[in-house]
Amino acid sequence: TARALTYLLRHGAEKEKVPMRPDGYVALSDITKKQKFRNLTLDQVQEIVSTCSKQRFSLTQLKVQNDKGEEVEEWFIKANQGHSLVVPDLSLVPVTSHLDVPVCVHGTYYKSWDAIKQSGLSRMTRQHIHFAVGVPSDDHVISGMRSTSELLVYADVEKMLRDGIPLLKSANDVLLCPGKGDTGIVGPEYFKSVVDVKTGEVVFRN
């Protein structure tokens, strides 16, 4: 259920014709109208949200107007990041100084490294490239990369910001970057170093 919910909130709402607000929130009442979620209860949703180790979701009550024009409170849920859907008002805070994020690291795999080394990191079908504020073993790091990552790509935030590449911080401390201009890419010239997770060996350095 958590996986299906993640897919709906990040990628599938438009296709499934589930209304999404500009800030990414979707009414639980609209979700439970769908066949696959018809038995989903508020308790289950609260459990999914509270037990998600990566804090992928935000759940809140918002005031809306019902069919009679009365103001009522209703439960809404959103994914904090990872959308391929365009979410214009997702609560993202722009990073304005490299001093605010001493570490900005992207986890990847050896199978992707040749392409990344040549052309950089790409957001692909998503709205952003994801970076973490540390590695998964750090206590303060909740989300931002898979724990199975084989390589750590450390980004040069000072150089990115100087060249006008935006960096945004999500509610669960994931750093999100749309890439340079409309390319959707952060080129290898913005890598500080790339490190093998297991051995600590530096496989690339600028």
PyMOL commands that place a pseudoatom at each C-alpha (Angstrom):
pseudoatom trace, name=CA, resn=THR, resi=1, chain=A, elem=C, hetatm=0, pos=[0.000, 0.000, 0.000]
pseudoatom trace, name=CA, resn=ALA, resi=2, chain=A, elem=C, hetatm=0, pos=[2.828, 2.401, 0.856]
pseudoatom trace, name=CA, resn=ARG, resi=3, chain=A, elem=C, hetatm=0, pos=[4.415, 1.738, -2.531]
pseudoatom trace, name=CA, resn=ALA, resi=4, chain=A, elem=C, hetatm=0, pos=[1.126, 2.299, -4.384]
pseudoatom trace, name=CA, resn=LEU, resi=5, chain=A, elem=C, hetatm=0, pos=[0.560, 5.497, -2.410]
pseudoatom trace, name=CA, resn=THR, resi=6, chain=A, elem=C, hetatm=0, pos=[4.078, 6.732, -3.203]
pseudoatom trace, name=CA, resn=TYR, resi=7, chain=A, elem=C, hetatm=0, pos=[3.511, 6.078, -6.916]
pseudoatom trace, name=CA, resn=LEU, resi=8, chain=A, elem=C, hetatm=0, pos=[0.160, 7.896, -6.900]
pseudoatom trace, name=CA, resn=LEU, resi=9, chain=A, elem=C, hetatm=0, pos=[1.502, 10.974, -5.094]
pseudoatom trace, name=CA, resn=ARG, resi=10, chain=A, elem=C, hetatm=0, pos=[4.740, 11.247, -7.086]
pseudoatom trace, name=CA, resn=HIS, resi=11, chain=A, elem=C, hetatm=0, pos=[3.783, 10.104, -10.557]
pseudoatom trace, name=CA, resn=GLY, resi=12, chain=A, elem=C, hetatm=0, pos=[0.259, 8.754, -11.040]
pseudoatom trace, name=CA, resn=ALA, resi=13, chain=A, elem=C, hetatm=0, pos=[-2.282, 11.333, -9.812]
pseudoatom trace, name=CA, resn=GLU, resi=14, chain=A, elem=C, hetatm=0, pos=[-2.830, 12.902, -13.226]
pseudoatom trace, name=CA, resn=LYS, resi=15, chain=A, elem=C, hetatm=0, pos=[-3.175, 9.567, -15.009]
pseudoatom trace, name=CA, resn=GLU, resi=16, chain=A, elem=C, hetatm=0, pos=[-5.496, 8.242, -12.284]
pseudoatom trace, name=CA, resn=LYS, resi=17, chain=A, elem=C, hetatm=0, pos=[-7.491, 11.500, -12.445]
pseudoatom trace, name=CA, resn=VAL, resi=18, chain=A, elem=C, hetatm=0, pos=[-6.972, 12.194, -8.729]
pseudoatom trace, name=CA, resn=PRO, resi=19, chain=A, elem=C, hetatm=0, pos=[-7.031, 15.983, -8.092]
pseudoatom trace, name=CA, resn=MET, resi=20, chain=A, elem=C, hetatm=0, pos=[-3.755, 17.389, -6.740]
pseudoatom trace, name=CA, resn=ARG, resi=21, chain=A, elem=C, hetatm=0, pos=[-3.355, 20.854, -5.270]
pseudoatom trace, name=CA, resn=PRO, resi=22, chain=A, elem=C, hetatm=0, pos=[-0.500, 23.099, -6.509]
pseudoatom trace, name=CA, resn=ASP, resi=23, chain=A, elem=C, hetatm=0, pos=[1.382, 22.314, -3.259]
pseudoatom trace, name=CA, resn=GLY, resi=24, chain=A, elem=C, hetatm=0, pos=[1.231, 18.559, -3.978]
pseudoatom trace, name=CA, resn=TYR, resi=25, chain=A, elem=C, hetatm=0, pos=[-1.444, 17.682, -1.408]
pseudoatom trace, name=CA, resn=VAL, resi=26, chain=A, elem=C, hetatm=0, pos=[-4.166, 15.192, -2.349]
pseudoatom trace, name=CA, resn=ALA, resi=27, chain=A, elem=C, hetatm=0, pos=[-7.368, 14.654, -0.339]
pseudoatom trace, name=CA, resn=LEU, resi=28, chain=A, elem=C, hetatm=0, pos=[-7.590, 11.235, 1.295]
pseudoatom trace, name=CA, resn=SER, resi=29, chain=A, elem=C, hetatm=0, pos=[-11.279, 11.188, 0.328]
pseudoatom trace, name=CA, resn=ASP, resi=30, chain=A, elem=C, hetatm=0, pos=[-10.242, 11.409, -3.358]
pseudoatom trace, name=CA, resn=ILE, resi=31, chain=A, elem=C, hetatm=0, pos=[-7.661, 8.634, -2.939]
pseudoatom trace, name=CA, resn=THR, resi=32, chain=A, elem=C, hetatm=0, pos=[-10.143, 6.235, -1.311]
pseudoatom trace, name=CA, resn=LYS, resi=33, chain=A, elem=C, hetatm=0, pos=[-12.560, 6.680, -4.243]
pseudoatom trace, name=CA, resn=LYS, resi=34, chain=A, elem=C, hetatm=0, pos=[-10.067, 4.626, -6.265]
pseudoatom trace, name=CA, resn=GLN, resi=35, chain=A, elem=C, hetatm=0, pos=[-10.669, 0.860, -6.344]
pseudoatom trace, name=CA, resn=LYS, resi=36, chain=A, elem=C, hetatm=0, pos=[-7.187, -0.108, -5.127]
pseudoatom trace, name=CA, resn=PHE, resi=37, chain=A, elem=C, hetatm=0, pos=[-7.420, 2.254, -2.123]
pseudoatom trace, name=CA, resn=ARG, resi=38, chain=A, elem=C, hetatm=0, pos=[-11.087, 1.759, -1.247]
pseudoatom trace, name=CA, resn=ASN, resi=39, chain=A, elem=C, hetatm=0, pos=[-10.277, -0.056, 2.029]
pseudoatom trace, name=CA, resn=LEU, resi=40, chain=A, elem=C, hetatm=0, pos=[-7.568, 2.402, 3.093]
pseudoatom trace, name=CA, resn=THR, resi=41, chain=A, elem=C, hetatm=0, pos=[-8.308, 3.957, 6.502]
pseudoatom trace, name=CA, resn=LEU, resi=42, chain=A, elem=C, hetatm=0, pos=[-6.948, 7.107, 8.138]
pseudoatom trace, name=CA, resn=ASP, resi=43, chain=A, elem=C, hetatm=0, pos=[-5.268, 4.911, 10.779]
pseudoatom trace, name=CA, resn=GLN, resi=44, chain=A, elem=C, hetatm=0, pos=[-3.431, 2.978, 8.056]
pseudoatom trace, name=CA, resn=VAL, resi=45, chain=A, elem=C, hetatm=0, pos=[-2.318, 6.193, 6.358]
pseudoatom trace, name=CA, resn=GLN, resi=46, chain=A, elem=C, hetatm=0, pos=[-1.088, 7.644, 9.675]
pseudoatom trace, name=CA, resn=GLU, resi=47, chain=A, elem=C, hetatm=0, pos=[0.827, 4.399, 10.253]
pseudoatom trace, name=CA, resn=ILE, resi=48, chain=A, elem=C, hetatm=0, pos=[2.426, 4.555, 6.758]
pseudoatom trace, name=CA, resn=VAL, resi=49, chain=A, elem=C, hetatm=0, pos=[3.445, 8.194, 7.278]
pseudoatom trace, name=CA, resn=SER, resi=50, chain=A, elem=C, hetatm=0, pos=[4.827, 7.761, 10.816]
pseudoatom trace, name=CA, resn=THR, resi=51, chain=A, elem=C, hetatm=0, pos=[6.744, 4.538, 10.138]
pseudoatom trace, name=CA, resn=CYS, resi=52, chain=A, elem=C, hetatm=0, pos=[8.347, 5.660, 6.861]
pseudoatom trace, name=CA, resn=SER, resi=53, chain=A, elem=C, hetatm=0, pos=[12.032, 5.847, 7.819]
pseudoatom trace, name=CA, resn=LYS, resi=54, chain=A, elem=C, hetatm=0, pos=[12.750, 8.244, 4.958]
pseudoatom trace, name=CA, resn=GLN, resi=55, chain=A, elem=C, hetatm=0, pos=[9.837, 10.558, 5.926]
pseudoatom trace, name=CA, resn=ARG, resi=56, chain=A, elem=C, hetatm=0, pos=[8.570, 10.563, 2.347]
pseudoatom trace, name=CA, resn=PHE, resi=57, chain=A, elem=C, hetatm=0, pos=[5.092, 11.903, 3.204]
pseudoatom trace, name=CA, resn=SER, resi=58, chain=A, elem=C, hetatm=0, pos=[3.420, 14.869, 4.882]
pseudoatom trace, name=CA, resn=LEU, resi=59, chain=A, elem=C, hetatm=0, pos=[-0.099, 14.392, 6.301]
pseudoatom trace, name=CA, resn=THR, resi=60, chain=A, elem=C, hetatm=0, pos=[-2.166, 17.333, 7.444]
pseudoatom trace, name=CA, resn=GLN, resi=61, chain=A, elem=C, hetatm=0, pos=[-5.705, 18.644, 7.941]
pseudoatom trace, name=CA, resn=LEU, resi=62, chain=A, elem=C, hetatm=0, pos=[-6.710, 21.502, 5.661]
pseudoatom trace, name=CA, resn=LYS, resi=63, chain=A, elem=C, hetatm=0, pos=[-9.850, 23.632, 5.532]
pseudoatom trace, name=CA, resn=VAL, resi=64, chain=A, elem=C, hetatm=0, pos=[-11.938, 23.081, 2.398]
pseudoatom trace, name=CA, resn=GLN, resi=65, chain=A, elem=C, hetatm=0, pos=[-15.455, 23.903, 1.281]
pseudoatom trace, name=CA, resn=ASN, resi=66, chain=A, elem=C, hetatm=0, pos=[-17.896, 21.008, 1.057]
pseudoatom trace, name=CA, resn=ASP, resi=67, chain=A, elem=C, hetatm=0, pos=[-20.731, 20.664, -1.472]
pseudoatom trace, name=CA, resn=LYS, resi=68, chain=A, elem=C, hetatm=0, pos=[-22.955, 22.884, 0.704]
pseudoatom trace, name=CA, resn=GLY, resi=69, chain=A, elem=C, hetatm=0, pos=[-20.362, 25.671, 0.753]
pseudoatom trace, name=CA, resn=GLU, resi=70, chain=A, elem=C, hetatm=0, pos=[-19.513, 25.021, 4.401]
pseudoatom trace, name=CA, resn=GLU, resi=71, chain=A, elem=C, hetatm=0, pos=[-15.908, 25.151, 5.618]
pseudoatom trace, name=CA, resn=VAL, resi=72, chain=A, elem=C, hetatm=0, pos=[-14.786, 21.767, 6.903]
pseudoatom trace, name=CA, resn=GLU, resi=73, chain=A, elem=C, hetatm=0, pos=[-11.455, 20.172, 7.799]
pseudoatom trace, name=CA, resn=GLU, resi=74, chain=A, elem=C, hetatm=0, pos=[-10.277, 17.309, 5.642]
pseudoatom trace, name=CA, resn=TRP, resi=75, chain=A, elem=C, hetatm=0, pos=[-7.181, 15.093, 5.666]
pseudoatom trace, name=CA, resn=PHE, resi=76, chain=A, elem=C, hetatm=0, pos=[-4.615, 15.623, 2.895]
pseudoatom trace, name=CA, resn=ILE, resi=77, chain=A, elem=C, hetatm=0, pos=[-1.364, 13.801, 2.090]
pseudoatom trace, name=CA, resn=LYS, resi=78, chain=A, elem=C, hetatm=0, pos=[1.581, 14.610, -0.184]
pseudoatom trace, name=CA, resn=ALA, resi=79, chain=A, elem=C, hetatm=0, pos=[4.957, 13.181, -1.149]
pseudoatom trace, name=CA, resn=ASN, resi=80, chain=A, elem=C, hetatm=0, pos=[7.771, 15.432, 0.095]
pseudoatom trace, name=CA, resn=GLN, resi=81, chain=A, elem=C, hetatm=0, pos=[9.862, 14.964, -3.049]
pseudoatom trace, name=CA, resn=GLY, resi=82, chain=A, elem=C, hetatm=0, pos=[10.537, 12.649, -6.004]
pseudoatom trace, name=CA, resn=HIS, resi=83, chain=A, elem=C, hetatm=0, pos=[7.788, 13.839, -8.347]
pseudoatom trace, name=CA, resn=SER, resi=84, chain=A, elem=C, hetatm=0, pos=[7.714, 13.360, -12.082]
pseudoatom trace, name=CA, resn=LEU, resi=85, chain=A, elem=C, hetatm=0, pos=[4.487, 15.390, -12.005]
pseudoatom trace, name=CA, resn=VAL, resi=86, chain=A, elem=C, hetatm=0, pos=[4.919, 19.163, -12.030]
pseudoatom trace, name=CA, resn=VAL, resi=87, chain=A, elem=C, hetatm=0, pos=[4.094, 20.441, -8.520]
pseudoatom trace, name=CA, resn=PRO, resi=88, chain=A, elem=C, hetatm=0, pos=[4.463, 24.236, -8.684]
pseudoatom trace, name=CA, resn=ASP, resi=89, chain=A, elem=C, hetatm=0, pos=[4.188, 25.033, -4.959]
pseudoatom trace, name=CA, resn=LEU, resi=90, chain=A, elem=C, hetatm=0, pos=[5.915, 22.096, -3.258]
pseudoatom trace, name=CA, resn=SER, resi=91, chain=A, elem=C, hetatm=0, pos=[7.357, 23.437, 0.046]
pseudoatom trace, name=CA, resn=LEU, resi=92, chain=A, elem=C, hetatm=0, pos=[10.988, 23.654, -0.992]
pseudoatom trace, name=CA, resn=VAL, resi=93, chain=A, elem=C, hetatm=0, pos=[13.441, 26.106, 0.573]
pseudoatom trace, name=CA, resn=PRO, resi=94, chain=A, elem=C, hetatm=0, pos=[16.123, 27.528, -1.766]
pseudoatom trace, name=CA, resn=VAL, resi=95, chain=A, elem=C, hetatm=0, pos=[19.719, 27.030, -0.609]
pseudoatom trace, name=CA, resn=THR, resi=96, chain=A, elem=C, hetatm=0, pos=[21.399, 30.452, -0.837]
pseudoatom trace, name=CA, resn=SER, resi=97, chain=A, elem=C, hetatm=0, pos=[24.866, 29.659, 0.522]
pseudoatom trace, name=CA, resn=HIS, resi=98, chain=A, elem=C, hetatm=0, pos=[27.176, 26.642, 0.321]
pseudoatom trace, name=CA, resn=LEU, resi=99, chain=A, elem=C, hetatm=0, pos=[27.788, 27.171, 4.052]
pseudoatom trace, name=CA, resn=ASP, resi=100, chain=A, elem=C, hetatm=0, pos=[24.189, 26.043, 4.699]
pseudoatom trace, name=CA, resn=VAL, resi=101, chain=A, elem=C, hetatm=0, pos=[24.875, 22.593, 3.210]
pseudoatom trace, name=CA, resn=PRO, resi=102, chain=A, elem=C, hetatm=0, pos=[28.432, 21.480, 4.048]
pseudoatom trace, name=CA, resn=VAL, resi=103, chain=A, elem=C, hetatm=0, pos=[27.690, 18.116, 2.382]
pseudoatom trace, name=CA, resn=CYS, resi=104, chain=A, elem=C, hetatm=0, pos=[25.735, 17.552, -0.832]
pseudoatom trace, name=CA, resn=VAL, resi=105, chain=A, elem=C, hetatm=0, pos=[26.093, 13.969, -2.056]
pseudoatom trace, name=CA, resn=HIS, resi=106, chain=A, elem=C, hetatm=0, pos=[24.365, 11.780, -4.644]
pseudoatom trace, name=CA, resn=GLY, resi=107, chain=A, elem=C, hetatm=0, pos=[24.391, 7.989, -4.396]
pseudoatom trace, name=CA, resn=THR, resi=108, chain=A, elem=C, hetatm=0, pos=[24.749, 5.933, -7.562]
pseudoatom trace, name=CA, resn=TYR, resi=109, chain=A, elem=C, hetatm=0, pos=[26.003, 2.616, -8.972]
pseudoatom trace, name=CA, resn=TYR, resi=110, chain=A, elem=C, hetatm=0, pos=[29.010, 1.466, -10.982]
pseudoatom trace, name=CA, resn=LYS, resi=111, chain=A, elem=C, hetatm=0, pos=[26.740, 0.485, -13.889]
pseudoatom trace, name=CA, resn=SER, resi=112, chain=A, elem=C, hetatm=0, pos=[25.793, 4.184, -14.278]
pseudoatom trace, name=CA, resn=TRP, resi=113, chain=A, elem=C, hetatm=0, pos=[29.217, 5.647, -13.595]
pseudoatom trace, name=CA, resn=ASP, resi=114, chain=A, elem=C, hetatm=0, pos=[30.580, 5.686, -17.172]
pseudoatom trace, name=CA, resn=ALA, resi=115, chain=A, elem=C, hetatm=0, pos=[27.604, 7.714, -18.393]
pseudoatom trace, name=CA, resn=ILE, resi=116, chain=A, elem=C, hetatm=0, pos=[27.707, 10.040, -15.358]
pseudoatom trace, name=CA, resn=LYS, resi=117, chain=A, elem=C, hetatm=0, pos=[31.453, 10.619, -15.775]
pseudoatom trace, name=CA, resn=GLN, resi=118, chain=A, elem=C, hetatm=0, pos=[30.866, 11.596, -19.415]
pseudoatom trace, name=CA, resn=SER, resi=119, chain=A, elem=C, hetatm=0, pos=[27.747, 13.727, -19.203]
pseudoatom trace, name=CA, resn=GLY, resi=120, chain=A, elem=C, hetatm=0, pos=[26.907, 14.315, -15.528]
pseudoatom trace, name=CA, resn=LEU, resi=121, chain=A, elem=C, hetatm=0, pos=[23.903, 13.584, -13.320]
pseudoatom trace, name=CA, resn=SER, resi=122, chain=A, elem=C, hetatm=0, pos=[20.489, 13.803, -14.991]
pseudoatom trace, name=CA, resn=ARG, resi=123, chain=A, elem=C, hetatm=0, pos=[17.057, 14.271, -13.423]
pseudoatom trace, name=CA, resn=MET, resi=124, chain=A, elem=C, hetatm=0, pos=[15.690, 11.995, -16.185]
pseudoatom trace, name=CA, resn=THR, resi=125, chain=A, elem=C, hetatm=0, pos=[11.880, 11.714, -15.873]
pseudoatom trace, name=CA, resn=ARG, resi=126, chain=A, elem=C, hetatm=0, pos=[11.735, 13.424, -12.473]
pseudoatom trace, name=CA, resn=GLN, resi=127, chain=A, elem=C, hetatm=0, pos=[11.596, 17.117, -11.703]
pseudoatom trace, name=CA, resn=HIS, resi=128, chain=A, elem=C, hetatm=0, pos=[14.860, 17.065, -9.733]
pseudoatom trace, name=CA, resn=ILE, resi=129, chain=A, elem=C, hetatm=0, pos=[18.158, 15.268, -9.153]
pseudoatom trace, name=CA, resn=HIS, resi=130, chain=A, elem=C, hetatm=0, pos=[18.254, 14.092, -5.535]
pseudoatom trace, name=CA, resn=PHE, resi=131, chain=A, elem=C, hetatm=0, pos=[21.162, 14.773, -3.184]
pseudoatom trace, name=CA, resn=ALA, resi=132, chain=A, elem=C, hetatm=0, pos=[21.533, 13.973, 0.515]
pseudoatom trace, name=CA, resn=VAL, resi=133, chain=A, elem=C, hetatm=0, pos=[23.063, 16.127, 3.263]
pseudoatom trace, name=CA, resn=GLY, resi=134, chain=A, elem=C, hetatm=0, pos=[25.258, 13.179, 4.263]
pseudoatom trace, name=CA, resn=VAL, resi=135, chain=A, elem=C, hetatm=0, pos=[25.607, 9.440, 3.799]
pseudoatom trace, name=CA, resn=PRO, resi=136, chain=A, elem=C, hetatm=0, pos=[22.870, 7.027, 4.996]
pseudoatom trace, name=CA, resn=SER, resi=137, chain=A, elem=C, hetatm=0, pos=[25.012, 5.893, 7.960]
pseudoatom trace, name=CA, resn=ASP, resi=138, chain=A, elem=C, hetatm=0, pos=[25.013, 9.440, 9.394]
pseudoatom trace, name=CA, resn=ASP, resi=139, chain=A, elem=C, hetatm=0, pos=[22.469, 9.752, 12.219]
pseudoatom trace, name=CA, resn=HIS, resi=140, chain=A, elem=C, hetatm=0, pos=[20.971, 12.998, 10.906]
pseudoatom trace, name=CA, resn=VAL, resi=141, chain=A, elem=C, hetatm=0, pos=[20.429, 11.741, 7.361]
pseudoatom trace, name=CA, resn=ILE, resi=142, chain=A, elem=C, hetatm=0, pos=[16.855, 10.583, 6.787]
pseudoatom trace, name=CA, resn=SER, resi=143, chain=A, elem=C, hetatm=0, pos=[16.607, 10.403, 3.032]
pseudoatom trace, name=CA, resn=GLY, resi=144, chain=A, elem=C, hetatm=0, pos=[18.160, 11.403, -0.271]
pseudoatom trace, name=CA, resn=MET, resi=145, chain=A, elem=C, hetatm=0, pos=[19.827, 8.230, -1.506]
pseudoatom trace, name=CA, resn=ARG, resi=146, chain=A, elem=C, hetatm=0, pos=[19.447, 4.475, -1.517]
pseudoatom trace, name=CA, resn=SER, resi=147, chain=A, elem=C, hetatm=0, pos=[21.384, 2.631, 1.178]
pseudoatom trace, name=CA, resn=THR, resi=148, chain=A, elem=C, hetatm=0, pos=[22.589, 0.199, -1.531]
pseudoatom trace, name=CA, resn=SER, resi=149, chain=A, elem=C, hetatm=0, pos=[24.509, 2.942, -3.394]
pseudoatom trace, name=CA, resn=GLU, resi=150, chain=A, elem=C, hetatm=0, pos=[28.013, 1.898, -4.476]
pseudoatom trace, name=CA, resn=LEU, resi=151, chain=A, elem=C, hetatm=0, pos=[29.417, 5.332, -5.308]
pseudoatom trace, name=CA, resn=LEU, resi=152, chain=A, elem=C, hetatm=0, pos=[29.073, 8.712, -3.604]
pseudoatom trace, name=CA, resn=VAL, resi=153, chain=A, elem=C, hetatm=0, pos=[29.163, 11.759, -5.881]
pseudoatom trace, name=CA, resn=TYR, resi=154, chain=A, elem=C, hetatm=0, pos=[30.044, 14.855, -3.819]
pseudoatom trace, name=CA, resn=ALA, resi=155, chain=A, elem=C, hetatm=0, pos=[28.809, 18.053, -5.458]
pseudoatom trace, name=CA, resn=ASP, resi=156, chain=A, elem=C, hetatm=0, pos=[30.532, 21.452, -5.353]
pseudoatom trace, name=CA, resn=VAL, resi=157, chain=A, elem=C, hetatm=0, pos=[27.631, 23.550, -4.029]
pseudoatom trace, name=CA, resn=GLU, resi=158, chain=A, elem=C, hetatm=0, pos=[29.614, 26.800, -4.081]
pseudoatom trace, name=CA, resn=LYS, resi=159, chain=A, elem=C, hetatm=0, pos=[30.349, 26.382, -7.804]
pseudoatom trace, name=CA, resn=MET, resi=160, chain=A, elem=C, hetatm=0, pos=[26.757, 25.273, -8.578]
pseudoatom trace, name=CA, resn=LEU, resi=161, chain=A, elem=C, hetatm=0, pos=[25.215, 28.316, -6.870]
pseudoatom trace, name=CA, resn=ARG, resi=162, chain=A, elem=C, hetatm=0, pos=[27.792, 30.656, -8.445]
pseudoatom trace, name=CA, resn=ASP, resi=163, chain=A, elem=C, hetatm=0, pos=[26.803, 29.351, -11.892]
pseudoatom trace, name=CA, resn=GLY, resi=164, chain=A, elem=C, hetatm=0, pos=[23.088, 29.795, -11.177]
pseudoatom trace, name=CA, resn=ILE, resi=165, chain=A, elem=C, hetatm=0, pos=[22.208, 26.126, -10.643]
pseudoatom trace, name=CA, resn=PRO, resi=166, chain=A, elem=C, hetatm=0, pos=[19.355, 26.088, -8.083]
pseudoatom trace, name=CA, resn=LEU, resi=167, chain=A, elem=C, hetatm=0, pos=[19.439, 23.815, -5.046]
pseudoatom trace, name=CA, resn=LEU, resi=168, chain=A, elem=C, hetatm=0, pos=[16.324, 23.365, -2.922]
pseudoatom trace, name=CA, resn=LYS, resi=169, chain=A, elem=C, hetatm=0, pos=[15.796, 21.651, 0.422]
pseudoatom trace, name=CA, resn=SER, resi=170, chain=A, elem=C, hetatm=0, pos=[12.653, 19.537, 0.996]
pseudoatom trace, name=CA, resn=ALA, resi=171, chain=A, elem=C, hetatm=0, pos=[10.735, 19.023, 4.248]
pseudoatom trace, name=CA, resn=ASN, resi=172, chain=A, elem=C, hetatm=0, pos=[12.731, 15.851, 4.990]
pseudoatom trace, name=CA, resn=ASP, resi=173, chain=A, elem=C, hetatm=0, pos=[16.116, 17.453, 4.258]
pseudoatom trace, name=CA, resn=VAL, resi=174, chain=A, elem=C, hetatm=0, pos=[16.612, 16.071, 0.763]
pseudoatom trace, name=CA, resn=LEU, resi=175, chain=A, elem=C, hetatm=0, pos=[18.475, 18.452, -1.553]
pseudoatom trace, name=CA, resn=LEU, resi=176, chain=A, elem=C, hetatm=0, pos=[16.792, 18.786, -4.934]
pseudoatom trace, name=CA, resn=CYS, resi=177, chain=A, elem=C, hetatm=0, pos=[18.343, 20.221, -8.084]
pseudoatom trace, name=CA, resn=PRO, resi=178, chain=A, elem=C, hetatm=0, pos=[16.531, 20.750, -11.411]
pseudoatom trace, name=CA, resn=GLY, resi=179, chain=A, elem=C, hetatm=0, pos=[19.894, 20.865, -13.206]
pseudoatom trace, name=CA, resn=LYS, resi=180, chain=A, elem=C, hetatm=0, pos=[21.577, 23.637, -15.157]
pseudoatom trace, name=CA, resn=GLY, resi=181, chain=A, elem=C, hetatm=0, pos=[19.231, 25.803, -17.206]
pseudoatom trace, name=CA, resn=ASP, resi=182, chain=A, elem=C, hetatm=0, pos=[16.745, 23.575, -19.021]
pseudoatom trace, name=CA, resn=THR, resi=183, chain=A, elem=C, hetatm=0, pos=[19.233, 20.728, -19.511]
pseudoatom trace, name=CA, resn=GLY, resi=184, chain=A, elem=C, hetatm=0, pos=[18.119, 18.799, -16.411]
pseudoatom trace, name=CA, resn=ILE, resi=185, chain=A, elem=C, hetatm=0, pos=[21.805, 17.965, -15.846]
pseudoatom trace, name=CA, resn=VAL, resi=186, chain=A, elem=C, hetatm=0, pos=[24.547, 18.700, -13.321]
pseudoatom trace, name=CA, resn=GLY, resi=187, chain=A, elem=C, hetatm=0, pos=[27.747, 18.186, -15.305]
pseudoatom trace, name=CA, resn=PRO, resi=188, chain=A, elem=C, hetatm=0, pos=[30.878, 16.421, -14.011]
pseudoatom trace, name=CA, resn=GLU, resi=189, chain=A, elem=C, hetatm=0, pos=[32.599, 19.816, -13.715]
pseudoatom trace, name=CA, resn=TYR, resi=190, chain=A, elem=C, hetatm=0, pos=[30.435, 20.309, -10.594]
pseudoatom trace, name=CA, resn=PHE, resi=191, chain=A, elem=C, hetatm=0, pos=[31.686, 17.149, -8.873]
pseudoatom trace, name=CA, resn=LYS, resi=192, chain=A, elem=C, hetatm=0, pos=[34.174, 17.618, -6.051]
pseudoatom trace, name=CA, resn=SER, resi=193, chain=A, elem=C, hetatm=0, pos=[34.960, 13.923, -5.800]
pseudoatom trace, name=CA, resn=VAL, resi=194, chain=A, elem=C, hetatm=0, pos=[33.450, 10.472, -6.298]
pseudoatom trace, name=CA, resn=VAL, resi=195, chain=A, elem=C, hetatm=0, pos=[34.120, 7.860, -3.628]
pseudoatom trace, name=CA, resn=ASP, resi=196, chain=A, elem=C, hetatm=0, pos=[33.642, 4.079, -3.482]
pseudoatom trace, name=CA, resn=VAL, resi=197, chain=A, elem=C, hetatm=0, pos=[31.273, 3.385, -0.571]
pseudoatom trace, name=CA, resn=LYS, resi=198, chain=A, elem=C, hetatm=0, pos=[32.903, 0.110, 0.511]
pseudoatom trace, name=CA, resn=THR, resi=199, chain=A, elem=C, hetatm=0, pos=[36.601, 0.908, 0.128]
pseudoatom trace, name=CA, resn=GLY, resi=200, chain=A, elem=C, hetatm=0, pos=[36.610, 4.688, 0.580]
pseudoatom trace, name=CA, resn=GLU, resi=201, chain=A, elem=C, hetatm=0, pos=[38.739, 4.905, -2.578]
pseudoatom trace, name=CA, resn=VAL, resi=202, chain=A, elem=C, hetatm=0, pos=[38.458, 8.179, -4.512]
pseudoatom trace, name=CA, resn=VAL, resi=203, chain=A, elem=C, hetatm=0, pos=[37.630, 7.167, -8.096]
pseudoatom trace, name=CA, resn=PHE, resi=204, chain=A, elem=C, hetatm=0, pos=[37.294, 10.743, -9.435]
pseudoatom trace, name=CA, resn=ARG, resi=205, chain=A, elem=C, hetatm=0, pos=[38.395, 14.166, -8.269]
pseudoatom trace, name=CA, resn=ASN, resi=206, chain=A, elem=C, hetatm=0, pos=[38.172, 17.655, -9.754]
for i in range(1, 206): cmd.bond("trace and resi %d" % i, "trace and resi %d" % (i + 1))
show_as sticks, trace
zoom trace
